[in-house]
């Protein structure tokens, strides 16, 4: 029942904000400098796609796989723009992401060894196969994140973290 209420609220927010209110075709996605504003790419596989110059403002990219996508010159929703390099390269080893909002992002298989994720919002993020060895997750919010106990056991610190 709680999940149904949350899902209904999420859909209402999408409608009210105008985000994710259309489905984009392959023809639109493959066009030069595509206008993909307000497209719903929830869980979509956009890996290795040429999205140069794409306008993705207002697009829903929850759990979208962007690994290897070319986002050169793309206009992205603000929190995804900040994480674009991490999402496309899959390499965040040793980097500082403290305090970042990485909620509901597809971080499957991402290398986060020795990364600083302190205070990071990782709610509902998909972290299966991500390498968290030596990562600092102190104070991170991992509520409903898809991550295994074995992965968390390799982290440097989970102090004050909210675990799934």
PEZI-V634677 format. One record per residue. N is the residue number from 0. RES is the residue in three letters. SS is DSSP state (H for helix, E for strand, - for the rest). BURIAL is I if it has 16 or more other C-alpha atoms within 10 Angstrom, else O. D_CENTER is the distance of its C-alpha to the mean C-alpha in whole Angstrom. Layout:
BEGIN
n = (N	N)
res = (RES	RES)
ss = (SS	SS)
burial = (BURIAL	BURIAL)
d_center = (D_CENTER	D_CENTER)
END
This chain:
BEGIN
n = (0	1	2	3	4	5	6	7	8	9	10	11	12	13	14	15	16	17	18	19	20	21	22	23	24	25	26	27	28	29	30	31	32	33	34	35	36	37	38	39	40	41	42	43	44	45	46	47	48	49	50	51	52	53	54	55	56	57	58	59	60	61	62	63	64	65	66	67	68	69	70	71	72	73	74	75	76	77	78	79	80	81	82	83	84	85	86	87	88	89	90	91	92	93	94	95	96	97	98	99	100	101	102	103	104	105	106	107	108	109	110	111	112	113	114	115	116	117	118	119	120	121	122	123	124	125	126	127	128	129	130	131	132	133	134	135	136	137	138	139	140	141	142	143	144	145	146	147	148	149	150	151	152	153	154	155	156	157	158	159	160	161	162	163)
res = (UNK	UNK	UNK	UNK	UNK	UNK	UNK	UNK	UNK	UNK	UNK	UNK	UNK	UNK	UNK	UNK	UNK	UNK	UNK	UNK	UNK	UNK	UNK	UNK	UNK	UNK	UNK	UNK	UNK	UNK	UNK	UNK	UNK	UNK	UNK	UNK	UNK	UNK	UNK	UNK	UNK	UNK	UNK	UNK	UNK	UNK	UNK	UNK	UNK	UNK	UNK	UNK	UNK	UNK	UNK	UNK	UNK	UNK	UNK	UNK	UNK	UNK	UNK	UNK	UNK	UNK	UNK	UNK	UNK	UNK	UNK	UNK	UNK	UNK	UNK	UNK	UNK	UNK	UNK	UNK	UNK	UNK	UNK	UNK	UNK	UNK	UNK	UNK	UNK	UNK	UNK	UNK	UNK	UNK	UNK	UNK	UNK	UNK	UNK	UNK	UNK	UNK	UNK	UNK	UNK	UNK	UNK	UNK	UNK	UNK	UNK	UNK	UNK	UNK	UNK	UNK	UNK	UNK	UNK	UNK	UNK	UNK	UNK	UNK	UNK	UNK	UNK	UNK	UNK	UNK	UNK	UNK	UNK	UNK	UNK	UNK	UNK	UNK	UNK	UNK	UNK	UNK	UNK	UNK	UNK	UNK	UNK	UNK	UNK	UNK	UNK	UNK	UNK	UNK	UNK	UNK	UNK	UNK	UNK	UNK	UNK	UNK	UNK	UNK)
ss = (-	H	H	H	H	H	H	H	H	H	H	H	H	H	H	H	H	-	-	-	-	E	-	-	-	H	H	H	H	H	-	-	-	-	E	-	-	-	E	E	-	-	-	-	E	-	-	-	-	E	-	-	-	-	E	-	-	-	-	E	-	-	-	-	E	-	-	-	-	E	-	-	-	-	E	-	-	H	H	H	H	H	H	H	H	H	H	H	H	-	E	-	-	-	-	E	-	-	-	-	E	-	-	-	-	E	-	-	-	-	E	-	-	-	-	E	-	-	-	-	E	-	-	-	-	E	-	-	-	-	E	-	-	-	-	E	-	-	-	-	E	-	-	-	-	E	-	-	H	H	H	H	H	-	-	-	E	-	-	-	-	E	-	-)
burial = (O	O	O	O	O	O	O	O	O	O	O	O	O	I	O	O	O	O	I	I	I	O	O	I	O	O	O	O	I	O	O	O	I	I	I	I	I	I	I	I	I	I	O	O	O	I	O	O	O	I	I	I	I	I	I	I	I	I	I	I	I	I	I	I	I	I	I	I	I	I	I	O	O	I	I	I	I	O	O	I	I	O	I	I	I	I	I	I	O	I	I	I	I	O	O	O	I	I	O	I	I	I	I	I	I	I	I	I	I	I	I	I	I	I	I	I	I	I	I	I	I	I	I	I	I	I	I	I	O	I	I	I	I	I	I	I	I	I	I	I	I	I	I	I	I	I	I	O	O	O	O	I	O	O	I	I	I	I	O	O	I	I	I	O)
d_center = (26	23	20	22	23	19	18	21	20	17	19	21	19	17	21	22	19	20	16	15	19	20	19	19	22	22	24	22	19	22	24	24	22	21	21	18	18	17	16	14	12	10	10	12	13	13	13	16	17	18	17	19	20	18	17	14	15	15	13	10	7	6	6	7	8	9	11	14	14	16	15	18	19	16	16	12	11	12	9	7	10	11	8	9	11	9	7	10	13	11	14	13	17	19	16	16	13	15	14	11	9	5	6	5	2	5	6	10	12	11	14	14	18	19	16	17	14	17	16	12	11	9	10	9	7	8	10	13	15	13	16	16	20	21	18	19	17	20	19	15	14	13	14	14	11	12	14	18	20	21	18	19	22	22	20	22	22	21	23	22	19	18	18	17)
END
